[in-house]
Amino acid sequence: ERVVAEVERREVDAVAVCFLFSYMDDRHERAMAEALARRLPGTPVTRSSEIAREFREYPRTATTALNAALRPVVGRYLLRAQASLRGLGMRAPFLIMQSNGGSVPAERADREAHRLLLSGPTAGVAGAIALGARHGIDRLISLDMGGTSLDVCLIRDGVPPVVPSQVIEAHPILASAVDVVTVGAGGGSIASVDAGGRLRVGPESAGADPGPAAYGRGGKEATLTDAHVVVGALGPTLAGRLALDAEAARDAIGRVGDELGLALEDAAEGVIAVAMAHVVRALRRVSVERGVDPADYTLVAFGGAGPLHAARLLREMRLGGVVVPAHPGLFSAAGLVATDLRIDESQTVLRALGPGSLDDVAAWYREAGRRIVARFREDGIPRSRVRLVASADCRYLGQGYELSVPIRGPGPASLARLRKDFHAIHARTYGHVNPEEEVELVTLRLSGLGALGRPEAITLPAGGPEPPREAVVERREVVLPGAGRRRRVTVLRRELLRARNRIQGPAIVEEMDSTTVILPGQEARVDRSGDLWIREVDRR
């Protein structure tokens, strides 16, 4: 009662409650939260045992505090938005993207606002997975390059890589998240020369306002977009409406060139090359540095700037292929409607993995499964459309870090294989294994996926191998990578292309929300979905 009175006196906007061992027994934490709710009606109260029943008190406390801080802002906004939509007659559920790759109704997003952190990039990953499923491809690298940042994710077997925690501004957050690598590289990345005379591109960005100098909105600093205007990859207009100021772009890039002692076009090529180095490094982080050969994977390039660089990445990274989806600038939005509802539950147990523990573990999975199914039923999802995915964090007794072990079915028979599966994953991860060492069960995890309906895929009218003549807009002089001189390049409008069309490089395909560059020795074909597939036909 003293604590409640003190909280009331301080007139707080939200309260976070985190007791040391509430992940094991939450009765005291629950009592405190209930007392606060009685005295402070309308004030959000977040308790740690409700959002993360896991040990390690600092990450759990940080997660609880962050959720509490977000609720007055995020929660109230979402609930107001939902009320406004219903006032307009909208009866469909208002769903919000989560960082774990699934969506959630707005009411639950209010209570678990911490699960929305970094949720934007995961929508693009969901779109890439849906695209792969449509074409029967399950090894993908999604590349979302916009105006400010670049988000890259490696997808194996058609499943997004989900990690049990994330780090925000150096604070650990106990919330499942799709494993996306983000770097400061985008069309608005600012090019500058540092004190040592070296060219830098990013991570600072001109954003959309004022944006690159070429936008004509007052931006003066040179950006990656300005460099593409100088070399000719971007034409006189952007998105079919925004007239680009080529003179302003040349002035901005020219100032960088003057500092470096380079001619205008050499400076522009240098800016693009440095930006590409950032992109290649991000791709290597999710592939080569994890023992994955990029040649076995197809790159899905989207965002406003992704297709502009996709063909060069195909060549430099020796990827298996590249696909530029229809409407790449809107692809993350399309990914939102390709997601399922998702609910995650976890429970730290800290028990030796042995026959005596398996019955209790199986009982937890059964009970957690019942809770998840019941919550989906409240959301209108029947049991027939719910899929449960189980895993357990395990370690050798005495280790400080765990490995996630998938469970093929949370029954006793599958749990009996946990030890063997842990040894196999430990050997694959660290290169060694000790079958005689005792294995400890650390945290049990269960995710529920509630399937939603999918919009029907569009189908393009069929054409022949040659693009229609009306699709050809112009032939533009462009400086292509490594060419050292301008070359006449065919420019086409994407919306006028037809299925089965084939485009021989060099070529540029423009559309409302993005621009795709196809290099010499490459070919792009249009499929029935409107997706653009780029492959190497001659590397010379």
VOKOL-364316 format. One record per residue (C-alpha): residue in one letter; x, y, z. Coordinates in steps of 0.02 Angstrom, whole numbers, plus 50000, padded with zeros to 5 digits. Layout:
# VOKOL-364316
AXYZ
...
***
This chain:
# VOKOL-364316
E500005000050000
R501465011850033
V502145008649858
V500455011449778
A500235027849872
E501945033849818
V501605029449635
E499945038649645
R500805053949720
R502015054849574
E500595055749446
V501435043849325
D500835039749148
A501215021049162
V501915008349285
A503104993749261
V503134980049393
C504584967749395
F504964956249542
L506544945949549
F505814928349538
S504104931649462
Y504554920949312
M504414906149432
D502954912049539
D502014928049496
R500794929049643
H501654943849726
E501904953149562
R500084950249517
A499514956849686
M500524972749663
A499844975449487
E498054972849545
A498274985349688
L498974998249567
A497544995449445
R496254998149583
R497045014549640
L497525020949466
P496105016449347
G496565020849168
T498435020449199
P499295006149105
V500134993649221
T501374981249145
R502024966549246
S503524956549189
S502714939449216
E501374944249090
I502544948348947
A504154938348979
R504174923649100
E506044922049081
F507534923349197
R508974936049191
E508194950449285
Y508984964949189
P508324960049016
R506624956249093
T506594972849185
A507154982349029
T505794973748927
T504464977849057
A505004996049072
L505054998448885
N503334990848863
A502655002049000
A503435017548920
L502705013348749
R500935009648805
P500345027648838
V500955032448663
V500745017048553
G499275009248641
R498195024748648
Y498595028948467
L498115011548406
L496505011148506
R496025028448441
A496415022848263
Q495355007348286
A493895017548352
S494045029348203
L494035014848081
R492495007548160
G491685024748154
L491955024447966
G491035007947956
M492564996747944
R492154979748018
A493734970247974
P494934967548121
F496284980748142
L497914970748140
I499654977148184
M501324970048125
Q502494963048258
S504384961048255
N504164942048261
G503474941848083
G501644939648129
S500214951648159
V499144954648313
P497474963348348
A497634981348406
E496994977448582
R498404965148610
A499674976648528
D499184989448660
R499614977348801
E501204970848717
A501864986448633
H503674980448651
R503324967248518
L503104980848387
L504924986848396
L505794985148226
S504204977748155
G504324987747993
P505714977547910
T504854961047951
A503394965147835
G504584964647688
V505254947847745
A503474941247753
G503184947347576
A504774938747516
I504224922347595
A502514923747513
L503344927347345
G504484912347365
A503024901047408
R502114907047252
H503604902047144
G504154886547240
I505784894247303
D506264892647487
R508044899547489
L507934918247482
I508834934147535
S507674948947557
L508424966047524
D507384981247569
M508274997347521
G507325013447545
G507845031447572
T508735029647739
S509165011547780
L509474994347707
D508684978847786
V509334961547738
C508694944547794
L509214926947745
I507744914747732
R508064895947735
D506734883047694
G505414896447673
V505444900547859
P505964917547931
P507424916648053
V506724921548223
V507834925448372
P507144925648551
S507774943148593
Q508374959248517
V509404974348570
I508714992148560
E509915006348602
A511014994048699
H509534987548801
P509084968948784
I507254965848746
L506474948748778
A505354947848625
S505494936448474
A506064945648318
V506464941248139
D508354941548120
V508574956748005
V510254965247977
T510044984147959
V511354996447896
G511285014947857
A511265013747667
G509845020747563
G509455032447422
G509555047347539
S511235042347615
I512345057747620
A514045057447534
S515435067247617
V517325067947632
D518025065247807
A519515073747888
G520675060547817
G520115063947639
R519095047947625
L517405046847541
R515995041747658
V514195037347613
G512955036747758
P512395032447887
E511695050247892
S510255052747772
A509395067447691
G507755058047712
A506245063147611
D506205081347669
P507225090447611
G507875074747528
P509245073347396
A509775089047305
A508925082347148
Y507225083247234
G507285102247223
R506615104347400
G508075113547475
G509275098947501
K511075103947468
E512075088647522
A512575075447396
T511685058747412
L511685041747329
T510125046847231
D511055062147163
A512475050747106
H511245040047008
V510515055746929
V512265061046874
V512675044146793
G510955043646709
A510205028446796
L508815039846859
G507965050146725
P507125066946724
T505665061646835
L505425050546988
A503845040847023
G503155047746861
R502795064346946
L504285071747038
A505375081546917
L507195078946963
D508375093746963
A509885086446873
E510855102646887
A510675102847077
A511245084647083
R512785088746978
D513195103547089
A513075092947248
I514105078447179
G515315090847100
R515725098347270
V516155080847335
G517205077847179
D518135094247205
E518635088947381
L519255072247313
G520065079347157
L518915069047045
A517915073246890
L516025074146909
E515595056946841
D517065048646931
A516445056147095
A514685049647061
E515355032247022
G516375032947182
V514835037147286
I513885022447210
A515375010747236
V515545015347421
A513665013047448
M513754996247359
A515164991047476
H513984993947624
V512634983547539
V513834969347496
R514474969147675
A512684967447740
L512354953047619
R513964944447672
R513474946047856
V511894935747828
S512664923447706
V514544920647688
E514934924747871
R513644911547922
G514344898247807
V513034900747671
D513464901347485
P512494915847404
A512484905947241
D511154894647319
Y509994909147356
T508854920847258
L508884939247303
V507184947747321
A507584966247292
F506284979147339
G506044996247416
G506255011847313
A508145009447292
G508344990447301
P508014986647116
L509225000547066
H510664990247136
A510014972347117
A510874967946952
R512554974047017
L512334963447174
L511904948347065
R513584950246980
E514674955247127
M513964942447250
R513734928747118
L511964925847179
G510854912047112
G509674924847038
V508714940847071
V506854944247072
V506134961747077
P504314959947133
A502904969747057
H502744986947140
P504394985147237
G504175001647327
L502544995247402
F503154977547433
S503274978947623
A501474985147627
A500984969947524
G501944959147648
L500784965147786
V499324956047707
A500384940347683
T500644937847870
D499734926747993
L499234931048170
R500604925848292
I500664923148480
D502264918648574
E502384910948747
S503934906748848
Q504364899849019
T506074898149102
V506224881349193
L508094878649228
R507994859749245
A509154845649198
L508554836749042
G508094819449102
P506644807149107
G505964815149266
S505754832149184
L504924827049021
D503164824649091
D503164842049170
V503854849749010
A502534841048903
A501194847249023
W501794865249002
Y501724863848813
R499954856648821
E499354870648936
A500224884348836
G499474877048677
R497734877848753
R498004896048803
I498594900748629
V497154891848543
A495914900448660
R496644917548619
F496534913848433
R494734908648456
E494404925848531
D495164933048372
G493994922848263
I495284909748211
P494644891648227
R495794877648288
S495914870548112
R496864886248057
V498074886548204
R499834879348192
L500924877248347
V502824878048336
A503824872448488
S505654874648535
A506744874348691
D508294884148739
C509594871548800
R511394872048858
Y512694861148940
L512554862849128
G513624877649180
Q513634886549013
G513074904749008
Y512194904648839
E510894893648759
L510504886148590
S508734885148522
V508214867248483
P506654864648375
I505424851948442
R504524841848309
G503004839648420
P502894843648606
G502404826048658
P503494814648766
A504194805348615
S504804821248531
L505464828248695
A506464812348719
R507464817248564
L507934834148636
R509624828648701
K510144820948536
D509524836048438
F510434848048554
H512084838748530
A511874839548341
I511504858348344
H512964861548464
A514144852148348
R513514861848196
T513654878548287
Y515284876748383
G516154862148298
H516224850948451
V515074840948563
N515144831548728
P513824817748731
E514234813448912
E513914831148978
E512284834749066
V511074845548965
E510014858849049
L508294864448991
V508294883449010
T506754891048928
L505264882848843
R504494891948694
L502884889548599
S502274900048452
G500544899548379
L500184904548199
G498384908448153
A498134907647965
L497244922247882
G496514923547708
R497634928847564
P497234941047425
E497194933447252
A498794935547150
I498684946446995
T499004938846823
L499774948846682
P499154946846504
A500354936146402
G501474943346268
G502934937546163
P504794937746199
E504964955546134
P504264969446245
P502874979746164
R503514994646066
E502445006346170
A503395000546326
V505005008646262
V505085026446330
E506775032346267
R508595027946240
R509645036846371
E511515039546389
V512045030946551
V513725027746636
L513635009146679
P514715001446819
G516504999546763
A516165005646585
G517055022246609
R516005030446474
R514195033846432
R513225020646337
R511515021646256
V510275011546360
T508465007046321
V507215013446452
L505545004346471
R503945007246570
R503604992246680
E501704993546682
L501694991246492
L502694975046496
R501834958246472
A502124940646538
R503484931346441
N504344947546388
R506234946546393
I507344961846412
Q509164961046360
G510384971546457
P510904985046464
A509174991946501
I508225002046631
V506454998046686
E505525012546765
E503905012246864
M502965023146985
D503875017547142
S505585011347087
T506885009546948
T507734993346896
V509434993146809
I509924978046702
L511774976846658
P512594971046496
G512684952146491
Q511094950446593
E509304946346544
A507674950146633
R506054940846602
V504294945046659
D503254931146735
R501364929546746
S501344937746918
G502214953146851
D503834949046942
L505464953146852
W506804939546855
I508604944446816
R509964931946774
E511704931946701
V511824926046521
D513584932146483
R514784938146619
R516004945746495
***
